């Protein structure tokens, strides 16, 4: 047998072994969840009203309750961890957690490393300014300092790079050309800088409308500008790439949550309206 032939046969054998191991691993996450009766969920710790620490020092919010419902329908309880957002979106989780229920948008880049079994709601993103600002349209924001949470669709949007892989999402245009973009490690950072005053650190921010409204309720002196939303974001649950069995089961569960009204009820509880359909 020639050396070349031997190497080729070895490569074929390794390929077959890899396929065999892949088949053996298929469904491993779902099996682990059902056997341990625990679903480990990655989400944010400081993103109200989606997920935040409540007065009892427990994670609470829309995403948290959605995750608990998913876990319940898998016969499990949800255990939450809060890794950095960029680590979650990078994929290759290696079993550190089972699922992300963190209002993630299935962008083109993310679909290369993650699977998105189901979109569970849609939310409008808006520009917000200090309540004393005279800025009242997107056209007035060109050349201004804009704050966004880093590693999110708001950063992609303000930099003109946002692409969303989802059906039924209203079209949008990145028509604001900022002078400076300031990024923050979480969704509260832009709000905190904006509340300091008009133009003190930022002139405006891009954030989810429910997040802006929640900040206003907490006394932040800010307002959404009087213009249409910058874009509508489809939010999906996410899993690591390539787990067909878990993907199918989660698709089924989210469909049931929509059909029986559970998702609508949770949306109305946390947002005051039904965000589970694109509008």
C-alpha positions as YAML, in Angstrom:
chain: A
units: angstrom
residues:
- id: 1
  name: UNK
  ca: [0.00, 0.00, 0.00]
- id: 2
  name: UNK
  ca: [1.44, 3.37, -0.99]
- id: 3
  name: UNK
  ca: [1.88, 6.11, 1.59]
- id: 4
  name: UNK
  ca: [-0.63, 8.31, -0.27]
- id: 5
  name: UNK
  ca: [-3.25, 5.54, -0.30]
- id: 6
  name: UNK
  ca: [-2.67, 4.88, 3.39]
- id: 7
  name: UNK
  ca: [-3.12, 8.56, 4.21]
- id: 8
  name: UNK
  ca: [-6.34, 8.73, 2.16]
- id: 9
  name: UNK
  ca: [-7.80, 5.68, 3.89]
- id: 10
  name: UNK
  ca: [-6.84, 7.18, 7.24]
- id: 11
  name: UNK
  ca: [-8.64, 10.40, 6.37]
- id: 12
  name: UNK
  ca: [-11.77, 8.50, 5.37]
- id: 13
  name: UNK
  ca: [-11.69, 6.60, 8.65]
- id: 14
  name: UNK
  ca: [-11.33, 9.80, 10.65]
- id: 15
  name: UNK
  ca: [-14.21, 11.35, 8.71]
- id: 16
  name: UNK
  ca: [-16.43, 8.36, 9.44]
- id: 17
  name: UNK
  ca: [-15.50, 8.52, 13.11]
- id: 18
  name: UNK
  ca: [-16.36, 12.21, 13.21]
- id: 19
  name: UNK
  ca: [-19.74, 11.54, 11.62]
- id: 20
  name: UNK
  ca: [-20.36, 8.71, 14.06]
- id: 21
  name: UNK
  ca: [-19.50, 10.90, 17.03]
- id: 22
  name: UNK
  ca: [-21.73, 13.66, 15.64]
- id: 23
  name: UNK
  ca: [-24.64, 11.25, 15.43]
- id: 24
  name: UNK
  ca: [-23.95, 10.06, 18.96]
- id: 25
  name: UNK
  ca: [-23.91, 13.64, 20.20]
- id: 26
  name: UNK
  ca: [-27.14, 14.58, 18.43]
- id: 27
  name: UNK
  ca: [-29.76, 15.25, 21.05]
- id: 28
  name: UNK
  ca: [-27.22, 15.26, 23.91]
- id: 29
  name: UNK
  ca: [-28.35, 18.68, 25.16]
- id: 30
  name: UNK
  ca: [-32.01, 17.73, 25.19]
- id: 31
  name: UNK
  ca: [-31.18, 14.45, 26.93]
- id: 32
  name: UNK
  ca: [-29.17, 16.30, 29.57]
- id: 33
  name: UNK
  ca: [-32.01, 18.74, 30.22]
- id: 34
  name: UNK
  ca: [-34.65, 16.03, 30.59]
- id: 35
  name: UNK
  ca: [-32.44, 13.76, 32.68]
- id: 36
  name: UNK
  ca: [-31.18, 16.46, 35.05]
- id: 37
  name: UNK
  ca: [-34.53, 18.28, 34.95]
- id: 38
  name: UNK
  ca: [-32.61, 21.52, 34.65]
- id: 39
  name: UNK
  ca: [-32.19, 23.88, 31.70]
- id: 40
  name: UNK
  ca: [-29.24, 26.27, 31.96]
- id: 41
  name: UNK
  ca: [-30.19, 29.60, 30.42]
- id: 42
  name: UNK
  ca: [-27.85, 32.38, 29.37]
- id: 43
  name: UNK
  ca: [-29.41, 35.83, 29.60]
- id: 44
  name: UNK
  ca: [-28.60, 39.41, 30.64]
- id: 45
  name: UNK
  ca: [-28.52, 40.61, 34.24]
- id: 46
  name: UNK
  ca: [-29.16, 44.29, 33.61]
- id: 47
  name: UNK
  ca: [-31.65, 44.79, 30.79]
- id: 48
  name: UNK
  ca: [-35.06, 45.74, 32.17]
- id: 49
  name: UNK
  ca: [-37.80, 44.85, 31.48]
- id: 50
  name: UNK
  ca: [-36.38, 41.83, 29.63]
- id: 51
  name: UNK
  ca: [-34.16, 40.62, 32.47]
- id: 52
  name: UNK
  ca: [-32.98, 42.30, 35.65]
- id: 53
  name: UNK
  ca: [-32.42, 41.75, 39.36]
- id: 54
  name: UNK
  ca: [-35.61, 42.49, 41.28]
- id: 55
  name: UNK
  ca: [-35.97, 43.77, 44.85]
- id: 56
  name: UNK
  ca: [-35.53, 40.21, 46.14]
- id: 57
  name: UNK
  ca: [-32.20, 39.96, 44.27]
- id: 58
  name: UNK
  ca: [-33.69, 37.43, 41.84]
- id: 59
  name: UNK
  ca: [-33.61, 37.58, 38.07]
- id: 60
  name: UNK
  ca: [-36.96, 38.72, 36.75]
- id: 61
  name: UNK
  ca: [-38.49, 40.05, 33.56]
- id: 62
  name: UNK
  ca: [-40.06, 39.01, 30.27]
- id: 63
  name: UNK
  ca: [-37.16, 36.87, 29.03]
- id: 64
  name: UNK
  ca: [-36.81, 35.23, 32.42]
- id: 65
  name: UNK
  ca: [-40.47, 34.23, 32.49]
- id: 66
  name: UNK
  ca: [-40.35, 32.98, 28.90]
- id: 67
  name: UNK
  ca: [-37.34, 30.82, 29.78]
- id: 68
  name: UNK
  ca: [-39.13, 29.41, 32.80]
- id: 69
  name: UNK
  ca: [-42.14, 28.48, 30.63]
- id: 70
  name: UNK
  ca: [-39.89, 26.73, 28.11]
- id: 71
  name: UNK
  ca: [-38.14, 24.81, 30.88]
- id: 72
  name: UNK
  ca: [-41.47, 23.81, 32.44]
- id: 73
  name: UNK
  ca: [-42.64, 22.34, 29.15]
- id: 74
  name: UNK
  ca: [-39.45, 20.30, 29.03]
- id: 75
  name: UNK
  ca: [-40.18, 18.97, 32.50]
- id: 76
  name: UNK
  ca: [-37.31, 21.00, 33.93]
- id: 77
  name: UNK
  ca: [-36.55, 24.12, 35.92]
- id: 78
  name: UNK
  ca: [-34.53, 27.04, 34.56]
- id: 79
  name: UNK
  ca: [-31.16, 27.94, 36.06]
- id: 80
  name: UNK
  ca: [-29.85, 31.30, 34.88]
- id: 81
  name: UNK
  ca: [-26.33, 32.48, 34.21]
- id: 82
  name: UNK
  ca: [-25.30, 35.88, 32.87]
- id: 83
  name: UNK
  ca: [-22.22, 35.69, 30.64]
- id: 84
  name: UNK
  ca: [-21.03, 38.71, 28.70]
- id: 85
  name: UNK
  ca: [-23.26, 39.26, 25.65]
- id: 86
  name: UNK
  ca: [-20.37, 38.93, 23.20]
- id: 87
  name: UNK
  ca: [-19.54, 35.49, 24.60]
- id: 88
  name: UNK
  ca: [-23.12, 34.31, 24.09]
- id: 89
  name: UNK
  ca: [-23.31, 35.56, 20.50]
- id: 90
  name: UNK
  ca: [-19.91, 34.05, 19.62]
- id: 91
  name: UNK
  ca: [-21.33, 30.50, 19.73]
- id: 92
  name: UNK
  ca: [-19.24, 27.39, 20.46]
- id: 93
  name: UNK
  ca: [-20.70, 27.22, 23.96]
- id: 94
  name: UNK
  ca: [-19.23, 23.76, 24.66]
- id: 95
  name: UNK
  ca: [-22.06, 22.85, 27.03]
- id: 96
  name: UNK
  ca: [-21.57, 25.81, 29.37]
- id: 97
  name: UNK
  ca: [-25.28, 26.56, 28.97]
- id: 98
  name: UNK
  ca: [-28.12, 25.00, 27.00]
- id: 99
  name: UNK
  ca: [-30.04, 27.91, 25.54]
- id: 100
  name: UNK
  ca: [-30.04, 31.68, 25.34]
- id: 101
  name: UNK
  ca: [-33.31, 33.44, 26.07]
- id: 102
  name: UNK
  ca: [-32.02, 36.97, 25.81]
- id: 103
  name: UNK
  ca: [-33.93, 38.78, 23.08]
- id: 104
  name: UNK
  ca: [-31.34, 37.97, 20.42]
- id: 105
  name: UNK
  ca: [-31.80, 39.00, 16.79]
- id: 106
  name: UNK
  ca: [-30.92, 36.36, 14.15]
- id: 107
  name: UNK
  ca: [-28.50, 38.52, 12.16]
- id: 108
  name: UNK
  ca: [-26.55, 37.14, 9.20]
- id: 109
  name: UNK
  ca: [-23.35, 36.93, 11.22]
- id: 110
  name: UNK
  ca: [-24.94, 35.16, 14.18]
- id: 111
  name: UNK
  ca: [-26.61, 32.50, 12.05]
- id: 112
  name: UNK
  ca: [-23.15, 31.26, 11.09]
- id: 113
  name: UNK
  ca: [-22.46, 30.10, 14.66]
- id: 114
  name: UNK
  ca: [-25.91, 29.77, 16.26]
- id: 115
  name: UNK
  ca: [-29.29, 28.29, 15.43]
- id: 116
  name: UNK
  ca: [-32.51, 30.18, 16.12]
- id: 117
  name: UNK
  ca: [-35.39, 27.73, 16.69]
- id: 118
  name: UNK
  ca: [-38.10, 30.39, 16.94]
- id: 119
  name: UNK
  ca: [-38.77, 34.11, 17.04]
- id: 120
  name: UNK
  ca: [-40.89, 34.81, 20.13]
- id: 121
  name: UNK
  ca: [-41.49, 38.55, 19.82]
- id: 122
  name: UNK
  ca: [-40.67, 41.72, 17.90]
- id: 123
  name: UNK
  ca: [-39.77, 45.11, 19.34]
- id: 124
  name: UNK
  ca: [-39.29, 48.57, 17.83]
- id: 125
  name: UNK
  ca: [-35.95, 50.32, 18.33]
- id: 126
  name: UNK
  ca: [-36.02, 54.08, 18.65]
- id: 127
  name: UNK
  ca: [-33.77, 57.09, 19.08]
- id: 128
  name: UNK
  ca: [-34.07, 58.73, 22.48]
- id: 129
  name: UNK
  ca: [-32.81, 62.11, 23.67]
- id: 130
  name: UNK
  ca: [-32.73, 64.06, 26.93]
- id: 131
  name: UNK
  ca: [-36.11, 65.58, 27.67]
- id: 132
  name: UNK
  ca: [-34.66, 69.10, 27.28]
- id: 133
  name: UNK
  ca: [-33.29, 68.35, 23.80]
- id: 134
  name: UNK
  ca: [-34.77, 70.13, 20.80]
- id: 135
  name: UNK
  ca: [-33.93, 67.21, 18.51]
- id: 136
  name: UNK
  ca: [-37.19, 65.68, 17.30]
- id: 137
  name: UNK
  ca: [-36.41, 63.70, 14.14]
- id: 138
  name: UNK
  ca: [-33.85, 61.28, 12.81]
- id: 139
  name: UNK
  ca: [-32.75, 63.85, 10.24]
- id: 140
  name: UNK
  ca: [-31.60, 66.13, 13.07]
- id: 141
  name: UNK
  ca: [-29.29, 63.45, 14.49]
- id: 142
  name: UNK
  ca: [-26.75, 63.33, 11.67]
- id: 143
  name: UNK
  ca: [-23.34, 64.41, 12.95]
- id: 144
  name: UNK
  ca: [-24.33, 63.94, 16.60]
- id: 145
  name: UNK
  ca: [-22.83, 61.70, 19.29]
- id: 146
  name: UNK
  ca: [-24.96, 58.56, 19.52]
- id: 147
  name: UNK
  ca: [-24.77, 55.98, 22.32]
- id: 148
  name: UNK
  ca: [-25.50, 52.28, 21.82]
- id: 149
  name: UNK
  ca: [-24.93, 48.99, 23.57]
- id: 150
  name: UNK
  ca: [-21.89, 47.32, 22.00]
- id: 151
  name: UNK
  ca: [-22.26, 44.02, 20.17]
- id: 152
  name: UNK
  ca: [-25.98, 44.51, 19.52]
- id: 153
  name: UNK
  ca: [-28.20, 45.32, 16.56]
- id: 154
  name: UNK
  ca: [-28.26, 48.94, 17.68]
- id: 155
  name: UNK
  ca: [-24.51, 49.18, 17.11]
- id: 156
  name: UNK
  ca: [-24.82, 47.48, 13.72]
- id: 157
  name: UNK
  ca: [-27.70, 49.77, 12.80]
- id: 158
  name: UNK
  ca: [-25.98, 53.05, 13.66]
- id: 159
  name: UNK
  ca: [-22.92, 51.91, 11.71]
- id: 160
  name: UNK
  ca: [-25.04, 50.99, 8.67]
- id: 161
  name: UNK
  ca: [-24.22, 47.28, 8.92]
- id: 162
  name: UNK
  ca: [-27.46, 45.75, 10.21]
- id: 163
  name: UNK
  ca: [-28.81, 42.77, 8.28]
- id: 164
  name: UNK
  ca: [-31.64, 40.70, 9.75]
- id: 165
  name: UNK
  ca: [-32.38, 37.13, 8.61]
- id: 166
  name: UNK
  ca: [-36.07, 36.88, 9.42]
- id: 167
  name: UNK
  ca: [-39.35, 36.81, 7.53]
- id: 168
  name: UNK
  ca: [-42.04, 39.44, 8.07]
- id: 169
  name: UNK
  ca: [-39.85, 42.20, 9.52]
- id: 170
  name: UNK
  ca: [-40.72, 45.71, 8.30]
- id: 171
  name: UNK
  ca: [-38.10, 47.28, 6.06]
- id: 172
  name: UNK
  ca: [-35.78, 49.87, 7.57]
- id: 173
  name: UNK
  ca: [-33.18, 52.40, 6.44]
- id: 174
  name: UNK
  ca: [-30.01, 53.37, 8.29]
- id: 175
  name: UNK
  ca: [-30.37, 57.06, 7.44]
- id: 176
  name: UNK
  ca: [-28.60, 58.65, 10.42]
- id: 177
  name: UNK
  ca: [-24.89, 59.34, 9.91]
- id: 178
  name: UNK
  ca: [-23.46, 59.93, 13.40]
- id: 179
  name: UNK
  ca: [-20.48, 62.09, 14.12]
- id: 180
  name: UNK
  ca: [-19.36, 59.80, 16.95]
- id: 181
  name: UNK
  ca: [-20.63, 56.44, 18.17]
- id: 182
  name: UNK
  ca: [-20.15, 55.61, 21.85]
- id: 183
  name: UNK
  ca: [-20.53, 51.96, 22.85]
- id: 184
  name: UNK
  ca: [-21.36, 50.54, 26.28]
- id: 185
  name: UNK
  ca: [-21.16, 47.16, 27.94]
- id: 186
  name: UNK
  ca: [-24.88, 46.89, 28.63]
- id: 187
  name: UNK
  ca: [-28.20, 48.54, 27.77]
- id: 188
  name: UNK
  ca: [-28.26, 50.75, 30.85]
- id: 189
  name: UNK
  ca: [-24.96, 52.53, 30.14]
- id: 190
  name: UNK
  ca: [-26.32, 54.67, 27.27]
- id: 191
  name: UNK
  ca: [-29.37, 55.58, 29.37]
- id: 192
  name: UNK
  ca: [-27.22, 56.61, 32.31]
- id: 193
  name: UNK
  ca: [-25.08, 58.90, 30.18]
- id: 194
  name: UNK
  ca: [-28.10, 60.40, 28.43]
- id: 195
  name: UNK
  ca: [-29.79, 61.22, 31.74]
- id: 196
  name: UNK
  ca: [-26.86, 63.49, 32.69]
- id: 197
  name: UNK
  ca: [-28.12, 66.16, 30.31]
- id: 198
  name: UNK
  ca: [-28.54, 67.16, 26.69]
- id: 199
  name: UNK
  ca: [-25.20, 66.69, 24.95]
- id: 200
  name: UNK
  ca: [-23.23, 66.21, 28.18]
- id: 201
  name: UNK
  ca: [-21.90, 62.83, 27.04]
- id: 202
  name: UNK
  ca: [-24.22, 61.87, 24.22]
- id: 203
  name: UNK
  ca: [-26.79, 63.68, 22.12]
- id: 204
  name: UNK
  ca: [-29.00, 60.63, 21.60]
- id: 205
  name: UNK
  ca: [-29.09, 56.88, 22.00]
- id: 206
  name: UNK
  ca: [-30.58, 53.95, 20.09]
- id: 207
  name: UNK
  ca: [-32.46, 51.51, 22.30]
- id: 208
  name: UNK
  ca: [-35.48, 49.22, 22.41]
- id: 209
  name: UNK
  ca: [-38.67, 51.20, 22.98]
- id: 210
  name: UNK
  ca: [-39.68, 49.07, 26.01]
- id: 211
  name: UNK
  ca: [-36.26, 49.76, 27.56]
- id: 212
  name: UNK
  ca: [-36.68, 53.52, 27.04]
- id: 213
  name: UNK
  ca: [-40.20, 53.43, 28.45]
- id: 214
  name: UNK
  ca: [-39.04, 51.44, 31.47]
- id: 215
  name: UNK
  ca: [-36.31, 54.02, 32.11]
- id: 216
  name: UNK
  ca: [-38.83, 56.87, 31.92]
- id: 217
  name: UNK
  ca: [-40.98, 55.09, 34.50]
- id: 218
  name: UNK
  ca: [-37.93, 54.89, 36.76]
- id: 219
  name: UNK
  ca: [-37.54, 58.67, 36.53]
- id: 220
  name: UNK
  ca: [-34.97, 59.05, 33.77]
- id: 221
  name: UNK
  ca: [-35.38, 62.52, 32.16]
- id: 222
  name: UNK
  ca: [-35.39, 61.20, 28.59]
- id: 223
  name: UNK
  ca: [-37.88, 60.72, 25.76]
- id: 224
  name: UNK
  ca: [-38.14, 58.90, 22.45]
- id: 225
  name: UNK
  ca: [-37.92, 61.32, 19.54]
- id: 226
  name: UNK
  ca: [-41.10, 62.08, 17.64]
- id: 227
  name: UNK
  ca: [-40.37, 59.90, 14.63]
- id: 228
  name: UNK
  ca: [-41.05, 56.38, 13.38]
- id: 229
  name: UNK
  ca: [-38.96, 53.53, 14.83]
- id: 230
  name: UNK
  ca: [-35.44, 53.12, 13.50]
- id: 231
  name: UNK
  ca: [-36.15, 49.43, 12.89]
- id: 232
  name: UNK
  ca: [-38.15, 46.51, 14.25]
- id: 233
  name: UNK
  ca: [-36.12, 43.77, 15.80]
- id: 234
  name: UNK
  ca: [-37.24, 40.13, 15.69]
- id: 235
  name: UNK
  ca: [-36.13, 38.44, 18.90]
- id: 236
  name: UNK
  ca: [-35.38, 34.73, 18.98]
- id: 237
  name: UNK
  ca: [-34.25, 32.04, 21.34]
- id: 238
  name: UNK
  ca: [-30.80, 30.77, 20.40]
- id: 239
  name: UNK
  ca: [-28.91, 27.49, 20.72]
- id: 240
  name: UNK
  ca: [-25.47, 26.35, 19.72]
- id: 241
  name: UNK
  ca: [-25.09, 25.38, 16.09]
- id: 242
  name: UNK
  ca: [-26.10, 21.96, 14.82]
- id: 243
  name: UNK
  ca: [-28.43, 20.42, 17.43]
- id: 244
  name: UNK
  ca: [-31.38, 19.40, 15.25]
- id: 245
  name: UNK
  ca: [-33.29, 17.57, 17.98]
- id: 246
  name: UNK
  ca: [-33.20, 20.46, 20.45]
- id: 247
  name: UNK
  ca: [-33.99, 22.90, 17.65]
- id: 248
  name: UNK
  ca: [-37.12, 20.98, 16.66]
- id: 249
  name: UNK
  ca: [-38.34, 20.62, 20.25]
- id: 250
  name: UNK
  ca: [-37.90, 24.32, 21.01]
- id: 251
  name: UNK
  ca: [-39.68, 25.29, 17.78]
- id: 252
  name: UNK
  ca: [-42.60, 23.13, 18.89]
- id: 253
  name: UNK
  ca: [-42.67, 24.64, 22.39]
- id: 254
  name: UNK
  ca: [-42.60, 28.27, 21.24]
- id: 255
  name: UNK
  ca: [-45.38, 27.53, 18.74]
- id: 256
  name: UNK
  ca: [-47.45, 26.16, 21.61]
- id: 257
  name: UNK
  ca: [-46.70, 29.20, 23.78]
- id: 258
  name: UNK
  ca: [-48.01, 31.41, 20.98]
- id: 259
  name: UNK
  ca: [-51.04, 29.23, 20.26]
- id: 260
  name: UNK
  ca: [-52.27, 29.07, 23.87]
- id: 261
  name: UNK
  ca: [-51.76, 32.79, 24.49]
- id: 262
  name: UNK
  ca: [-48.96, 32.43, 27.05]
- id: 263
  name: UNK
  ca: [-46.52, 34.62, 25.11]
- id: 264
  name: UNK
  ca: [-49.12, 37.29, 24.47]
- id: 265
  name: UNK
  ca: [-50.01, 37.35, 28.16]
- id: 266
  name: UNK
  ca: [-46.36, 37.72, 29.21]
- id: 267
  name: UNK
  ca: [-45.79, 40.46, 26.65]
- id: 268
  name: UNK
  ca: [-48.79, 42.42, 27.90]
- id: 269
  name: UNK
  ca: [-47.63, 41.92, 31.49]
- id: 270
  name: UNK
  ca: [-44.15, 43.31, 30.92]
- id: 271
  name: UNK
  ca: [-44.66, 45.73, 28.03]
- id: 272
  name: UNK
  ca: [-48.30, 46.72, 28.28]
- id: 273
  name: UNK
  ca: [-48.95, 45.49, 24.74]
- id: 274
  name: UNK
  ca: [-48.63, 42.44, 22.51]
- id: 275
  name: UNK
  ca: [-45.21, 42.41, 20.85]
- id: 276
  name: UNK
  ca: [-45.47, 38.76, 19.77]
- id: 277
  name: UNK
  ca: [-46.54, 39.70, 16.23]
- id: 278
  name: UNK
  ca: [-44.75, 42.10, 13.89]
- id: 279
  name: UNK
  ca: [-46.54, 45.43, 13.51]
...
